[in-house]
Amino acid sequence: MATIVQFENVGLRYGPGPETLSDLSFSLEEGAFYFLTGASGAGKTSLLKLLYLAQRPSRGGIRLFGADIVTLPRERMPGFRRRIGVVFQDFRLVPHLSAFDNIALPLRIAGVSDSQLRPPVEEMLNWVGLTDRARALPATLSGGEQQRVAIARAVIGRPELLVADEPTGNVDQDMAARLITLFEALNKLGTTIVVATHDTNLLGKVADAQMLRLERGRMAGPTGSLRSPPRQAGGS
């Protein structure tokens, strides 16, 4: 199986303080499914930001889709980001667009015509149980409904890499299981999935899923192709 992401001794620091992430060395295999776990403050969201190219590391190397992301020219970043689907913890829906149009947004950006995008958008609305809310604006949706719109928007373009930050945090257990099934279906089509979650009930629901576990910004107890980072001299 090919490697889609490679981290080599990556560190991330915000400002002059201590590193948020330290000495991360691991690989993600193309077409695999990963859960990212760890206590609040362990660095999960920061790691996801590196994966979806919202942040560059303070040190170390990252390769994504075979390219060196650390030295990638800024003008090439948008093309790489279009290959990544992101489910944000705070949803980030466009407030003046309906649920339908929020979900359709990635297809419109990619140049898909209105006539061609309607069937996949309607299919997504049905899958996340929001067919009757298609024309609703985000402000009129509940937190769980907004989360489902955000997930549908992230997966509709069948991204090569899907990164999801607590995607089931605002839905009940039945809907959480349904959304994980949606991620599994996307995974079977070849998308590499990384789901950050506090919900331990999800961890056993995906056959062959692997786990990344962060403790205080360092990888701890990974499985499969993921390896614990080497300790540097003087490291804590």
trRosetta pair geometry for C-beta under 8 A, 3 or more apart (Angstrom, degrees):
i j d omega theta_ij theta_ji phi_ij phi_ji
1 29 4.4 42 121 -171 128 123
1 30 5.9 -163 175 53 90 80
1 31 6.5 -120 -149 51 118 110
1 32 7.1 82 158 -46 154 105
2 29 7.1 129 79 -158 38 70
2 30 4.5 14 73 9 88 133
3 6 5.5 47 151 -60 134 101
3 27 4.8 -51 -137 -172 121 125
3 28 7.0 109 -159 71 71 46
3 29 6.2 -62 -103 -105 51 52
3 30 6.9 176 -140 -22 2 87
3 63 7.8 53 121 94 115 117
3 225 7.9 -168 -103 165 94 151
4 28 5.5 -53 62 97 92 95
4 29 6.8 74 7 165 91 16
4 30 4.3 121 -46 -79 107 74
4 64 7.1 18 156 -151 68 59
4 65 6.6 6 -160 -75 74 51
4 160 7.1 -172 -146 149 134 106
4 161 6.3 166 149 -78 138 112
4 192 5.1 -147 47 -21 160 159
5 27 6.5 161 89 -157 63 52
5 28 3.9 27 46 35 108 111
5 51 6.7 -14 -122 -127 152 92
5 62 7.4 -23 -164 -166 84 89
5 63 7.1 158 -156 86 37 63
5 64 5.5 5 -108 -106 75 74
5 161 7.4 89 -47 -114 116 144
5 192 7.6 -178 -7 129 107 159
6 27 5.0 -7 -105 -107 71 90
6 28 8.0 -133 -61 25 42 68
6 61 7.6 -10 112 116 94 97
6 62 7.1 158 83 -155 58 43
6 63 4.2 8 50 50 105 104
6 64 8.0 -151 27 -63 66 44
7 10 4.6 -67 -167 -7 105 129
7 24 4.9 -30 144 119 144 96
7 25 5.8 -153 106 -119 85 29
7 26 5.3 18 48 45 110 66
7 27 7.4 -160 24 -74 68 44
7 50 7.9 55 -100 133 120 141
7 60 6.9 24 -175 148 79 132
7 61 7.5 155 -158 88 38 58
7 62 5.6 -7 -104 -105 66 78
8 25 5.5 36 -129 -119 39 91
8 60 5.6 -178 90 -171 61 92
8 61 4.2 3 53 57 111 99
8 62 7.6 -159 23 -69 74 38
9 23 5.6 -29 -140 -134 64 58
9 24 7.4 126 -143 57 11 43
9 25 5.6 12 -50 -66 50 106
9 59 7.2 -53 126 125 91 97
9 60 4.3 -162 96 -112 65 106
9 61 7.3 45 52 20 81 77
9 229 7.0 125 -99 -155 55 118
9 230 7.8 -33 -88 50 97 96
9 232 7.8 80 -141 -59 114 121
10 21 6.5 -9 117 123 93 122
10 23 7.6 111 56 -152 44 6
10 24 4.3 -36 58 59 98 98
10 25 7.3 157 7 -68 79 52
10 50 7.0 90 168 -160 149 160
10 57 4.7 -99 -156 -123 96 151
10 59 7.1 162 -149 90 38 60
10 60 3.5 -151 -92 92 43 150
10 61 7.1 -111 -75 49 85 32
10 62 6.1 49 -92 -62 133 95
11 19 5.0 -59 -168 -137 105 140
11 21 6.1 177 -147 96 40 74
11 22 5.3 19 -115 -118 94 49
11 23 6.6 21 -71 -38 91 44
11 24 7.5 158 -70 11 41 85
11 57 6.4 105 65 -177 42 104
11 58 5.2 -60 104 66 87 102
11 59 4.5 14 46 51 106 99
11 60 5.7 131 7 -11 66 117
12 19 6.4 110 69 -163 43 86
12 20 5.1 -47 97 60 96 98
12 21 4.1 39 31 39 102 105
12 43 7.9 138 60 -155 122 118
12 46 5.6 173 96 168 150 122
12 50 6.7 -118 -70 -63 141 124
12 55 6.8 51 -141 139 131 132
12 57 5.4 -92 -79 -134 81 66
12 58 5.4 140 -125 0 31 98
12 217 8.0 -144 53 -151 91 114
13 16 8.0 17 157 -137 122 9
13 17 6.8 -176 -166 74 95 64
13 18 7.2 -131 -124 137 102 24
13 19 4.8 -70 -77 -104 89 61
13 20 6.5 158 -106 4 36 80
13 58 4.4 30 23 -52 88 164
14 17 6.7 -1 76 47 73 109
14 20 6.0 42 -3 -27 97 128
19 22 4.6 104 103 -72 140 92
19 58 7.1 -136 -117 48 97 144
19 217 6.2 146 119 161 89 156
20 43 5.4 145 156 -114 85 104
20 46 4.9 -168 128 -110 133 173
20 217 5.5 -179 151 -107 39 126
21 24 5.7 -21 168 -24 112 126
21 43 5.0 132 -80 -169 84 143
21 46 5.6 -163 -35 115 114 128
21 47 6.2 128 -97 -74 143 81
21 50 7.7 -66 36 -25 166 143
21 57 7.9 -83 79 -128 124 95
21 217 4.6 -157 -106 -161 35 94
21 218 7.8 143 -158 -70 57 41
22 217 5.1 69 8 126 85 115
22 218 5.5 -33 68 -76 93 89
22 229 7.9 -174 117 85 67 157
22 235 6.9 151 158 -152 133 116
23 60 8.0 166 -112 -78 31 139
23 218 6.4 9 64 -121 97 98
23 229 4.1 145 137 140 94 146
23 230 6.9 -118 -176 68 123 55
23 231 7.2 64 156 -112 169 35
23 232 6.0 -155 -92 -13 133 104
23 235 6.5 12 -30 -133 147 154
24 47 7.3 161 -116 -115 166 108
24 60 7.2 105 56 146 77 172
24 218 7.3 -163 -77 -135 73 47
24 219 5.8 107 -127 -27 78 109
24 229 5.8 -104 -115 -64 21 139
25 219 7.7 -116 47 21 53 140
25 227 6.7 -36 106 79 93 96
25 229 4.4 122 23 -113 93 84
25 230 6.8 12 24 9 147 79
26 212 7.1 110 144 -117 170 117
26 219 6.1 136 -43 -90 130 165
26 222 6.4 -124 -116 -155 135 178
26 225 7.5 109 -174 117 81 78
26 226 4.4 9 -148 -137 121 81
26 227 6.1 178 -106 39 73 60
26 229 7.5 -74 -39 -64 83 84
27 225 5.3 -70 77 143 97 118
27 226 7.1 -155 49 -90 54 55
28 32 6.5 -151 -176 58 75 119
28 34 6.5 -81 -128 -21 107 147
28 192 5.9 96 148 -177 118 141
28 194 7.1 -50 -124 -68 148 117
28 225 7.4 141 -113 83 20 127
28 226 7.9 20 -80 -74 58 97
29 32 4.3 74 71 -17 95 130
29 192 7.3 180 93 -114 46 119
29 224 7.7 -99 1 152 125 127
29 225 5.4 119 -37 7 109 156
30 190 7.5 -9 163 -174 93 82
30 192 5.8 -92 -139 -58 38 118
31 187 7.1 105 -169 -175 58 72
31 190 5.2 -55 -100 -148 98 52
31 191 7.4 90 -112 61 50 17
31 192 6.0 -48 -29 -74 17 74
32 187 7.9 -26 148 -158 14 113
32 192 5.8 20 49 -131 63 87
32 193 7.7 -124 108 39 47 70
32 208 7.9 -116 -145 137 79 102
32 210 6.3 -2 168 14 125 119
32 224 7.4 146 -159 156 149 159
32 225 7.7 -145 -40 19 172 125
33 183 7.4 110 -133 139 117 106
33 184 7.2 2 -98 -108 154 65
33 187 4.9 3 -73 -133 110 154
33 192 7.8 -165 -78 -158 40 49
33 193 4.6 4 -124 58 73 112
33 195 7.9 3 -175 3 85 107
33 206 5.3 -111 126 154 148 143
33 208 6.9 94 42 98 109 82
33 209 4.5 -66 104 -109 106 81
33 210 7.1 142 84 20 56 71
34 192 7.8 15 5 177 103 87
34 193 6.6 180 32 95 63 64
34 194 4.8 -8 71 -110 109 70
34 195 7.2 172 93 25 57 66
34 209 6.7 152 -101 -169 20 83
34 210 5.2 -31 -106 73 76 86
34 211 7.0 145 -160 -102 72 20
34 212 5.7 31 178 -8 121 103
35 195 5.4 -31 -112 72 63 92
35 196 7.8 123 -171 -104 58 23
35 197 6.0 -52 -157 33 102 111
35 202 6.9 157 -115 108 136 107
35 203 5.6 -132 61 -115 173 78
35 206 7.7 157 -43 41 108 130
35 209 5.8 52 -15 158 98 128
35 210 7.6 -169 25 92 70 39
35 211 5.1 -22 67 -111 93 75
35 212 7.2 -168 92 31 45 68
36 44 5.4 138 133 -140 116 102
36 47 6.7 -163 -159 87 148 136
36 48 7.3 -177 64 -63 164 96
36 194 5.9 36 -25 180 116 94
36 195 6.7 -175 20 88 80 37
36 196 4.2 -36 75 -96 111 72
36 197 7.3 120 65 15 61 63
36 211 7.8 152 -90 -162 26 59
36 212 4.7 -16 -109 71 72 107
36 213 7.8 167 -160 -84 48 32
36 214 7.1 22 -176 -10 92 106
37 44 7.7 -41 -164 -93 9 131
37 196 7.6 162 -76 -151 33 59
37 197 6.5 -34 -92 70 78 68
37 198 7.5 118 -139 -104 80 35
37 200 7.9 60 -127 -92 139 73
37 203 7.4 -1 -59 -89 139 123
37 211 6.2 -14 11 -164 113 108
37 212 7.3 159 24 84 64 54
37 213 5.0 -20 72 -109 92 79
37 214 7.5 -175 91 23 43 71
38 42 3.2 -122 149 81 125 162
38 43 7.0 -30 111 46 158 71
38 44 5.4 177 53 -55 115 105
38 213 5.6 141 -69 -168 83 60
38 214 3.6 -29 -72 62 158 81
38 215 6.2 -151 -135 -67 106 45
38 220 7.9 115 -102 38 103 110
39 42 5.0 118 57 -45 64 112
39 215 7.4 54 17 -119 100 64
40 198 7.6 5 -60 -93 83 130
42 214 4.1 134 145 106 115 103
42 215 5.9 -51 -140 -107 114 23
42 216 6.4 -60 -134 -43 67 26
42 217 6.9 -166 176 -45 52 42
43 46 4.7 -58 -163 47 73 118
43 47 5.7 78 137 -28 89 98
43 214 5.0 -127 60 170 97 149
43 216 7.6 55 -14 161 115 15
43 217 4.3 107 -44 -100 149 61
44 47 5.9 -58 -152 34 29 110
44 48 6.5 28 153 -17 65 105
44 165 7.4 136 130 -132 105 89
44 196 4.5 125 171 -147 124 133
44 214 5.9 -169 -68 33 70 140
45 48 5.5 -52 -149 36 35 113
45 49 6.5 43 151 -25 65 100
45 89 7.0 -51 -105 -10 120 136
45 165 5.9 53 -109 -135 83 134
45 196 7.1 164 -72 123 54 172
46 49 5.6 -48 -151 28 34 115
46 50 7.0 35 151 -17 62 99
46 55 7.1 -49 -159 56 68 162
46 217 7.8 -12 68 -117 142 89
47 50 5.8 -52 -158 32 37 112
47 51 6.6 35 147 -19 66 106
47 196 7.9 144 70 -84 107 129
47 212 7.9 -156 144 130 160 141
47 214 6.7 -156 -23 -67 144 146
48 51 5.4 -56 -150 36 39 113
48 52 6.3 8 162 3 73 106
48 86 8.0 117 167 -138 110 101
48 163 5.2 141 -155 175 96 124
48 165 5.4 177 85 -75 177 104
48 194 7.1 179 -110 114 87 125
48 196 5.9 -76 -56 -25 130 137
49 52 6.6 -66 -138 50 27 88
49 54 4.3 -82 -156 68 84 108
49 55 4.0 43 136 8 115 118
50 53 7.7 30 -179 -76 29 32
50 54 7.9 -76 -54 51 22 71
50 55 5.5 -57 -74 76 58 98
50 56 7.7 89 -123 -128 78 17
50 57 6.1 42 -124 -64 124 86
50 62 6.4 -154 173 -96 109 159
51 64 7.8 142 -151 -103 53 132
51 84 7.6 164 139 -146 78 139
51 161 7.1 -140 169 154 103 136
51 163 5.1 150 105 -96 125 143
51 194 6.3 -65 175 56 169 157
52 81 7.1 65 177 -132 75 83
52 84 5.1 169 -130 143 78 144
52 86 4.8 62 -134 -87 157 124
52 161 7.9 -166 -93 111 72 117
52 163 4.8 -127 -54 44 112 150
53 64 7.5 -121 -64 48 106 167
53 69 6.7 -128 -104 -159 99 129
53 77 6.1 172 163 -157 137 99
53 80 6.1 111 -52 105 163 117
53 81 5.5 -118 65 -84 134 90
53 84 7.0 152 11 25 107 157
56 69 7.5 -166 -121 133 85 95
56 70 6.4 110 -162 -127 106 62
57 60 5.2 -65 139 60 153 94
57 61 7.9 -120 52 -62 147 9
57 62 6.1 142 -11 -20 127 118
57 70 6.5 -48 43 -100 101 107
60 70 7.8 -168 97 -76 51 144
61 68 6.9 -53 -159 -141 101 94
61 70 5.9 -94 -129 -6 56 140
62 68 7.6 114 79 -159 53 52
62 69 4.6 -39 96 49 102 118
62 70 5.8 125 37 -42 82 90
63 66 6.6 -9 173 -146 108 13
63 67 6.5 165 -154 77 73 28
63 68 5.8 -38 -99 -92 78 48
63 69 6.7 173 -113 -5 22 88
64 67 6.2 -31 68 59 64 81
64 69 4.9 41 15 -52 109 125
64 80 6.7 83 104 -167 123 128
64 161 7.8 -59 -162 -16 108 160
65 80 6.6 -163 31 -134 139 96
65 83 6.5 43 -69 104 149 159
65 160 7.0 69 -91 104 112 153
67 72 5.9 65 144 -88 120 118
67 80 7.2 -111 58 -96 140 131
68 71 4.9 11 117 39 119 99
68 72 6.4 178 94 -49 62 79
69 72 5.1 -33 -142 -5 38 125
69 80 7.5 155 -113 169 98 167
72 76 5.4 -111 175 76 100 120
72 77 6.5 122 118 -74 120 73
72 80 7.1 7 171 -19 162 151
73 76 5.0 84 69 5 85 104
73 77 7.8 -127 102 -26 50 80
74 77 5.6 -31 -163 -6 44 120
75 78 7.8 -40 -178 15 41 99
76 79 5.7 -54 -170 37 60 115
76 80 6.6 56 140 -18 81 105
77 80 5.8 -64 -153 39 37 108
77 81 6.1 36 155 -23 73 108
78 81 5.5 -55 -143 36 34 112
78 82 6.5 39 157 -26 65 101
79 82 6.0 -50 -154 25 30 113
79 83 7.5 27 149 -17 57 102
80 83 5.9 -59 -165 29 41 112
80 84 7.1 24 146 -10 68 111
81 84 5.7 -69 -155 41 43 108
82 106 7.9 144 -147 -155 79 96
82 109 7.5 -150 -118 119 112 122
82 110 7.1 132 -165 -87 126 94
82 157 7.8 -90 -180 145 76 157
83 159 6.0 116 167 -158 40 85
83 160 4.7 -9 176 24 99 115
83 161 6.7 54 129 22 85 91
84 159 5.5 71 -151 -173 13 138
84 160 7.2 -50 -77 58 51 80
84 161 4.8 -22 -114 74 79 100
84 162 7.5 158 -166 -91 58 30
84 163 6.5 6 -178 4 107 108
85 106 7.8 -15 -109 -97 90 163
85 154 3.9 107 173 176 105 78
85 155 5.7 87 180 -79 165 42
85 157 6.6 172 -80 57 109 97
85 159 3.5 -166 -21 6 94 144
85 161 7.2 -172 28 95 68 49
85 162 4.3 -14 66 -112 109 79
85 163 7.1 172 88 26 56 62
85 191 7.7 -4 22 -157 123 139
86 154 5.8 -133 65 -123 28 115
86 162 7.8 -175 -73 -157 29 55
86 163 5.2 -10 -111 68 71 96
86 164 7.6 165 -162 -84 40 45
86 165 8.0 13 -174 -3 84 99
87 147 8.0 54 -172 -164 113 74
87 150 5.5 106 -143 133 79 104
87 151 5.3 18 -111 -96 130 65
87 154 4.7 -77 -62 -24 78 164
87 162 7.5 33 -9 179 99 94
87 163 7.2 -160 29 100 70 52
87 164 3.9 16 47 -125 122 81
87 165 6.3 -163 96 29 75 63
87 167 4.7 27 121 -97 152 107
88 91 6.0 -88 79 7 97 7
88 92 4.6 47 46 3 150 116
88 150 6.5 -104 44 -167 75 138
88 165 6.0 4 -147 44 32 121
89 165 4.3 -72 -47 115 89 116
89 166 5.0 47 -112 47 98 112
89 169 7.0 23 -144 27 86 150
91 138 7.5 145 137 -150 140 129
91 146 4.7 -15 -123 149 155 111
91 147 6.3 -100 -91 -85 103 50
91 149 7.5 45 -158 72 112 97
91 150 4.5 -130 -142 -61 70 140
92 150 7.0 94 50 -122 70 119
93 97 7.4 -136 169 66 88 98
93 102 5.1 -14 -150 -132 97 148
93 138 4.2 157 98 -93 138 143
93 146 6.0 -115 -13 -155 139 96
93 149 6.0 32 -98 105 132 128
93 150 6.3 -103 -62 -75 92 88
93 153 7.7 162 -108 -13 80 156
94 97 4.2 40 89 17 112 118
94 101 7.6 -77 69 112 123 100
94 102 5.7 -176 35 -103 90 89
94 105 6.8 130 -1 -80 134 148
94 138 7.6 162 75 -19 36 134
95 137 6.9 41 177 179 58 107
95 138 5.4 -96 -121 47 54 123
95 139 6.4 46 -154 -38 97 99
96 137 7.2 -27 -137 -136 25 119
97 101 3.9 -123 -172 97 103 117
97 102 4.9 139 106 -59 118 73
97 105 7.0 58 150 -65 169 115
97 137 7.5 137 83 -127 26 75
97 138 7.8 43 68 -22 66 103
98 101 4.7 89 49 13 77 99
98 102 6.9 -133 95 -6 39 87
98 134 6.6 40 150 146 125 54
98 135 4.9 -50 -143 -150 144 38
98 136 6.3 110 -152 60 84 29
98 137 6.0 -71 -101 -80 54 53
99 102 5.8 -53 -146 34 29 112
99 103 6.5 25 157 -15 63 107
99 125 7.0 100 128 -112 116 108
99 130 5.9 -120 163 150 153 135
99 133 5.4 57 4 123 160 88
99 134 5.6 -126 74 -144 108 28
99 135 7.2 -38 33 -2 91 9
99 136 5.4 29 -15 60 113 81
99 137 7.9 -148 -31 -97 70 13
99 138 7.5 134 -75 -73 69 61
99 141 6.8 109 -74 -68 114 141
99 145 7.7 -64 -101 161 135 103
99 149 4.9 -113 -141 -109 89 128
100 103 6.1 -66 -157 38 27 106
100 104 6.2 18 153 -15 66 115
100 121 5.9 73 -158 156 77 132
100 125 6.8 -17 -96 -69 74 137
100 134 4.3 44 -55 -178 108 88
100 135 6.5 -4 1 -77 119 48
101 104 5.4 -54 -137 42 36 112
101 105 6.7 67 155 -56 62 83
102 105 5.8 -26 -161 -16 32 118
102 138 7.1 88 -56 -61 151 106
102 149 5.4 40 91 168 136 119
102 150 7.9 -50 149 -81 129 48
102 153 5.5 -66 142 -76 83 133
103 121 5.1 130 105 -142 117 93
103 124 5.4 176 -172 94 140 141
103 125 6.8 -147 13 -61 169 84
103 149 6.2 -110 -59 -159 94 76
103 152 4.6 -26 -119 117 117 113
103 153 4.9 -125 -115 -78 48 72
103 156 5.9 112 177 -43 85 150
104 107 5.4 -68 -167 47 62 111
104 108 5.6 61 139 -26 90 106
104 117 5.2 86 -143 149 104 136
104 121 4.8 -15 -75 -91 90 142
104 156 7.6 -94 -99 127 31 166
105 108 5.7 -57 -144 36 31 110
105 109 6.3 32 159 -20 66 105
105 153 6.2 13 41 -146 106 114
106 109 5.7 -53 -147 36 32 113
106 110 6.4 28 154 -15 64 109
106 153 6.4 134 -12 -177 110 74
106 156 5.9 152 56 72 122 105
106 157 4.4 -97 132 -37 134 128
107 110 5.6 -60 -149 42 32 110
107 112 4.0 -47 172 42 94 137
107 116 7.9 -155 173 102 128 93
107 117 4.3 140 120 -118 147 123
107 120 7.0 145 -76 74 151 131
107 121 7.3 -110 19 -58 147 103
107 156 6.3 -71 -39 126 106 122
107 157 6.4 -171 -69 -83 67 91
108 111 7.7 69 -179 -57 31 14
108 112 6.5 -81 -78 55 32 82
108 117 6.8 -22 -59 -58 70 169
110 157 6.5 143 -29 -125 147 124
112 116 5.1 -120 -176 89 94 116
112 117 4.6 109 120 -63 122 103
113 116 4.7 83 59 12 83 103
113 117 6.9 -167 86 -8 39 91
114 117 6.1 -63 -138 39 28 104
114 118 6.6 44 163 -41 63 98
115 118 6.4 -41 -154 6 27 115
116 119 7.6 -57 -176 26 37 98
117 120 6.2 -68 -159 48 51 101
117 121 5.6 45 151 -22 83 114
118 121 5.9 -65 -143 41 27 109
118 122 6.1 24 164 -18 67 110
119 122 5.9 -59 -144 39 28 108
119 123 6.3 30 157 -22 64 107
120 123 5.4 -52 -146 35 35 115
120 124 6.4 37 155 -20 66 102
120 156 5.9 116 142 -162 116 99
121 124 5.7 -52 -151 35 33 111
121 125 6.4 36 151 -20 65 104
121 156 6.8 22 -92 -137 62 145
122 125 5.5 -49 -146 35 34 114
122 126 6.4 36 154 -19 64 104
122 131 7.3 49 -161 -120 75 92
122 134 7.7 -5 -109 -107 70 140
123 126 5.8 -55 -152 36 31 112
123 127 6.4 31 152 -23 65 107
124 127 5.6 -54 -146 33 33 112
124 128 6.4 7 164 1 67 107
124 152 4.0 116 166 -158 119 112
124 155 7.4 162 -123 78 119 97
124 156 5.3 -40 -66 -91 152 104
125 128 6.6 -70 -145 49 25 92
125 130 4.9 -99 -159 80 77 84
125 131 4.9 112 131 -87 107 54
125 133 7.8 -166 -157 63 109 74
125 134 5.5 7 -137 -91 157 96
125 152 6.8 61 -71 -147 45 163
126 129 7.6 32 -179 -74 30 28
126 131 5.1 35 -88 -64 64 114
127 152 7.2 147 68 -105 105 105
127 178 7.8 172 169 163 74 109
127 182 6.0 106 157 -100 129 122
128 148 3.9 149 173 -180 126 111
128 149 7.3 172 109 -66 154 37
128 151 6.5 151 -103 75 139 112
128 152 5.1 -98 -9 -57 145 116
128 178 7.8 143 -119 122 48 121
128 179 7.3 44 -116 -92 89 89
128 182 7.5 5 -74 -64 83 160
129 148 6.8 -67 53 -163 86 161
129 175 7.1 -89 22 -116 143 107
129 178 7.6 52 -23 117 117 161
130 133 4.4 -65 -168 52 86 109
130 134 6.8 130 132 -66 86 56
130 145 6.3 120 -105 -151 120 92
130 148 5.8 159 -36 110 129 131
130 149 6.7 -61 67 -71 179 81
130 152 7.6 -109 38 -22 132 152
131 134 6.3 -11 -168 -42 36 106
133 136 4.4 -39 -171 12 81 131
133 141 6.5 90 178 -102 139 102
133 145 6.2 -69 135 -162 171 133
136 140 4.9 -121 -169 82 102 117
136 141 5.6 118 125 -62 128 91
136 145 7.8 -15 92 148 145 142
137 140 5.3 83 62 11 75 103
137 141 7.6 -142 100 -14 39 92
138 141 5.5 -61 -151 27 39 115
138 146 5.7 66 -152 -113 90 107
138 149 7.2 -135 -102 69 87 158
141 145 3.8 -129 -173 96 104 122
141 146 4.8 138 104 -57 124 77
141 149 6.9 0 176 -12 174 135
142 145 4.6 95 50 7 76 103
142 146 7.0 -137 94 -5 39 86
143 146 5.7 -54 -148 36 31 112
143 147 6.4 35 152 -22 64 104
143 170 4.3 -116 133 -164 103 137
144 147 5.5 -51 -150 32 33 115
144 148 6.6 33 152 -19 64 103
144 170 4.7 -159 -85 133 59 89
144 171 4.5 114 -144 -92 105 68
144 172 7.4 8 -126 -12 150 71
144 175 6.9 77 -174 84 121 164
145 148 5.7 -52 -151 34 35 111
145 149 6.6 37 151 -19 65 102
146 149 5.7 -52 -150 35 34 112
146 150 6.4 37 151 -21 66 105
146 170 7.5 -15 63 102 89 155
147 150 5.6 -55 -150 35 32 114
147 151 6.4 31 153 -19 65 104
147 167 6.9 138 -179 -169 107 57
147 168 7.9 117 157 -114 143 23
147 169 7.2 -162 -116 59 149 74
147 170 4.4 164 -31 61 145 117
147 171 6.0 -133 83 -39 139 102
148 151 5.7 -51 -147 35 34 111
148 152 6.4 35 154 -18 65 105
148 171 6.9 92 -58 -81 96 134
148 175 7.2 -72 -81 -177 119 129
148 179 7.3 -126 -113 -88 78 119
149 152 5.8 -55 -148 37 31 111
149 153 6.3 33 153 -20 65 106
150 153 5.7 -54 -149 35 29 113
150 154 6.4 29 153 -21 63 108
150 167 8.0 -152 97 -134 109 85
151 154 5.7 -57 -150 34 32 112
151 155 6.4 7 162 -3 67 112
151 164 7.3 32 -114 -124 90 125
151 167 5.7 89 -92 -162 115 117
151 179 5.9 -43 -177 -144 169 117
151 182 7.2 89 150 93 124 146
152 155 6.5 -71 -143 45 27 95
152 156 6.1 42 162 -49 66 104
153 156 6.2 -41 -140 5 24 116
154 159 7.3 -55 169 0 69 133
154 162 6.3 99 149 -144 111 100
154 164 7.1 124 124 -89 164 91
155 158 7.2 37 176 -79 62 40
155 159 7.3 -101 -123 13 41 94
155 162 6.4 17 -95 -114 81 140
155 182 6.6 138 72 152 176 111
155 183 7.5 -124 -94 -95 140 59
155 186 5.4 -99 -151 -82 117 150
155 191 8.0 -169 -137 52 86 178
158 186 6.8 -167 -125 -143 68 95
158 189 6.3 -75 -145 117 116 143
158 191 6.5 -140 -170 -59 65 122
159 162 5.4 130 69 -71 117 75
159 191 6.0 76 81 -131 62 121
160 190 7.6 -42 -132 124 63 97
160 191 6.3 -171 -159 -123 19 69
160 192 6.8 17 150 20 63 93
161 191 6.9 169 -88 -167 16 81
161 192 4.9 -18 -111 67 71 102
161 194 7.4 7 -175 5 92 105
162 183 7.0 -157 100 -136 149 93
162 186 6.5 43 -18 123 153 144
162 191 5.4 42 -11 160 108 127
162 192 7.2 179 25 88 68 51
162 193 5.0 -11 65 -113 106 69
162 194 7.1 180 92 31 58 63
163 194 5.1 -6 -114 66 67 107
164 167 4.0 -20 173 -42 125 124
164 183 7.3 -77 -6 -102 153 135
164 193 7.5 -7 7 -167 112 88
164 194 7.1 172 26 92 69 57
164 195 4.7 -9 66 -115 111 71
164 196 6.8 -161 96 26 58 71
165 196 5.0 -1 -124 53 54 123
166 169 4.0 22 159 -35 109 127
166 196 6.1 -43 -40 98 60 89
166 197 6.0 128 -107 -108 54 54
166 198 6.7 9 -110 5 106 91
167 179 6.2 -158 132 146 114 140
167 183 7.8 125 76 -58 159 134
167 195 6.3 -72 15 -141 117 102
167 197 7.6 -54 30 -82 73 100
168 171 5.5 -81 -156 50 65 103
168 175 7.5 165 -140 104 91 82
168 176 3.7 68 -156 -126 133 100
168 179 5.9 178 -87 64 95 138
168 180 7.2 -13 -60 -47 137 95
168 197 6.8 19 37 -122 103 119
168 199 5.9 -47 81 7 121 157
168 202 6.6 154 31 -72 151 138
169 198 7.5 61 -99 33 101 105
169 199 7.7 -155 -85 -36 60 116
171 175 3.9 -100 169 92 125 126
171 176 5.4 163 91 -58 106 73
171 179 6.8 110 60 -14 158 137
172 175 5.3 87 55 18 71 100
172 176 6.8 -125 104 -10 33 94
173 176 5.3 -51 -142 35 33 117
173 177 6.4 35 158 -20 65 101
173 201 7.0 -41 -131 118 109 157
174 177 6.0 -54 -154 33 29 109
174 178 6.6 28 148 -18 63 107
175 178 5.3 -53 -148 37 38 115
175 179 6.2 39 153 -20 69 103
176 179 5.8 -55 -147 36 30 109
176 180 6.4 30 154 -17 64 105
176 199 6.9 -111 -166 157 150 170
176 201 7.8 67 113 92 144 118
176 202 6.8 -102 160 -83 117 108
177 180 5.7 -53 -147 37 32 111
177 181 6.5 38 150 -22 63 103
177 205 6.6 -139 -126 -149 81 151
178 181 5.5 -52 -154 32 33 116
178 182 6.7 38 147 -21 63 100
179 182 5.3 -46 -153 30 38 116
179 183 6.7 40 148 -17 65 99
180 183 5.5 -48 -150 35 38 113
180 184 6.4 44 148 -23 65 101
180 195 7.9 20 -114 -103 86 172
180 202 6.0 -175 -87 -145 145 103
180 205 5.4 41 131 110 155 136
180 206 6.5 -124 175 -59 112 103
181 184 5.4 -49 -148 33 34 116
181 185 6.5 38 152 -22 64 101
182 185 5.7 -51 -150 32 32 112
182 186 6.6 30 151 -15 63 105
183 186 5.7 -56 -151 39 34 111
183 187 6.2 40 149 -24 66 106
183 193 5.3 100 179 -137 107 151
183 195 6.7 22 -160 -62 166 131
183 206 7.7 -51 96 -94 111 135
184 187 5.3 -54 -148 35 32 117
184 188 6.5 34 153 -22 65 102
184 206 5.9 -166 -89 -122 108 98
185 188 5.8 -51 -152 31 32 112
185 189 7.0 30 148 -17 61 103
186 189 5.7 -57 -158 34 37 112
186 191 4.7 -25 150 40 93 137
186 193 6.9 110 91 -72 107 119
187 190 7.8 178 -178 36 32 10
187 191 5.7 -89 -95 69 40 81
187 192 7.7 60 -126 -115 81 18
187 193 4.9 -58 -83 -12 109 126
187 206 7.9 60 31 -156 164 127
194 212 7.7 -3 -144 20 104 133
195 202 7.4 -101 120 139 140 145
197 202 5.5 -36 138 51 166 143
197 203 7.7 -165 83 -63 128 79
199 202 4.7 68 101 -6 106 109
199 203 8.0 -177 106 -27 65 78
200 203 5.6 -32 -162 1 53 120
201 204 7.7 -71 -176 34 37 92
201 205 7.5 38 141 -33 65 118
202 205 5.4 -66 -160 21 49 122
202 206 7.7 17 165 -9 79 100
203 209 7.3 -151 -165 91 55 135
203 211 6.9 19 -147 -89 112 124
206 209 3.8 70 92 -40 112 127
210 222 7.6 39 164 -175 107 83
210 223 5.0 -151 -152 81 90 100
210 224 4.0 -54 -116 6 140 141
210 225 7.4 -12 -145 26 173 76
210 226 6.6 148 154 2 131 116
211 221 7.8 -13 102 115 113 92
211 222 6.8 -159 96 -137 65 56
211 223 5.6 56 43 17 80 112
212 219 6.6 -64 -162 -132 88 101
212 222 5.5 2 -116 -112 57 106
212 226 5.8 -157 -95 -129 85 167
213 219 7.1 99 71 -162 55 59
213 220 5.0 -69 101 73 100 81
213 221 5.2 -5 50 66 132 98
213 222 6.6 -164 25 -75 77 61
214 217 6.6 17 -175 -95 110 12
214 218 6.9 140 -154 67 69 30
214 219 6.4 -48 -99 -98 61 44
214 220 6.8 105 -144 17 15 92
215 218 5.9 -33 69 64 73 83
215 220 4.2 23 7 -11 116 145
218 229 6.5 -115 -158 38 91 123
219 222 5.5 -14 173 -32 116 120
219 226 6.9 -140 -172 170 141 113
219 227 8.0 78 110 99 145 35
219 228 5.8 -168 100 -126 102 52
219 229 5.6 114 37 -13 109 95
220 228 7.1 39 -116 -115 32 103
221 228 7.5 36 -43 -77 23 108
222 226 3.3 -91 157 113 139 119
222 227 6.5 -97 71 -51 125 9
222 228 6.5 176 24 -62 98 60
223 226 6.3 40 56 49 32 104
231 235 5.1 -153 -168 60 77 130
232 235 4.4 100 58 -39 77 121
